[in-house]
Amino acid sequence: MLVDSDEVLSSFLDSDAEAKSEWDTYQKLERDPRITWFGKFIRRTSLDELPQFVNVLLGDMSLVGPRPCLPSQKSLYGKHWKVYCAVKPGLTGLWQVSGRNWLTYEQRVQLDAKYVKNWSLWLDSKIMLRTISVVLTGNGSR
C-alpha cells in the first residue's frame, strides 16, 4: 500500500461515483489506487496472509474464524457485532471460501454470524480444506 493510503482512497472515492458505490457495497475496490503492483501480486497469491501466522502463534487469532475488520466497519455489523466479537478472528473463514471478494460486505457479515452460530470442529475442517483450493486457484481474490 501507499504511505498516504487513507488520503488517496478518500480523494479517489470523492472523484469517482462508481468506485464509491463499489466501496460502499464491498468495502473493497477491484482497482484500488492504494495498492502497488507488488501488493497486487502478494494479495492475489495470498502471501500477504503469511505474517498473520505469527498472530495465530501468539494466540491473538485462530486459524479459522471471522476475518478481522476495521473499527470503522463496526457499524456495518449492526446486530451481529456481538456475535462477531464472541470468537477470535481467523486467518481463514467461511467468507473466504464462500465467494471472498465477490460477495457484498453485508453477505460477509451474514457468513461471519453463521460461522459463529454454527461453529464445530467439522465446519473448521471443511473450511481449512476449502481454503487450500481457494488459495491455489486464486478464486475470488482481487
C-alpha positions, -999 to +999 in steps of 0.1 A: +000+000+000+010+036-005+021+056+025-007+081+024-033+054+015-062+069+035-059+102+017-055+085-017-086+064-011-107+094+001-097+115-029-103+087-053-138+079-039-147+116-040-138+118-076-154+086-088-190+078-080-189+043-094-159+035-072-177+050-042-206+027-049-183-003-052-166+006-019-199+011-001-211-023-012-179-044-008-155-023+013-130-032-014-121-020-048-113-041-078-088-014-090-077+000-056-054+030-062-037+025-029-021-009-038+012-011-056+020-037-083+038-058-057+009-055-033-014-068-060+008-098-065+010-108-029-027-103-024-036-123-055-013-152-042-025-147-006+011-143+005+000-112+025-016-136+049+016-153+060+026-128+086-007-134+103+005-169+113+025-150+140-008-137+154-021-173+154+010-185+173+007-156+198-029-166+204-044-133+191-060-151+161-073-186+153-067-205+121-104-204+113-129-176+123-143-144+110-117-122+093-106-091+113-124-060+104-115-023+109-131-003+138-147+019+112-166-012+099-183-019+133-215-002+122-217-025+092-222-055+115-252-040+132-270-065+154-243-091+145-214-072+162-216-091+195-217-124+176-187-113+156-168-104+188-177-137+205-147-155+188-112-147+179-107-135+143-093-161+120-067-165+093-094-181+071-131-184+074-165-191+059-165-158+040-131-166+022-143-200+010-178-188+000-170-162-025-145-139-008-143-106-027-172-113-049-196-111-020-210-079-006-199-068+028-234-075+040-231-111+028-197-113+046-214-102+079-241-128+074-214-155+068-194-144+099-226-147+120-235-180+105-200-193+113-201-183+149-236-196+155-228-230+138-192-235+149-180-271+150-147-288+146-162-304+114-170-269+100-135-257+107-121-288+090-142-282+059-132-245+058-095-254+061-098-279+032-117-254+010-091-227+019-064-248+002-084-249-030-093-211-029-056-202-023-043-224-051-068-213-076-070-176-065-108-179-067-124-147-055-092-128-050-088-092-063 
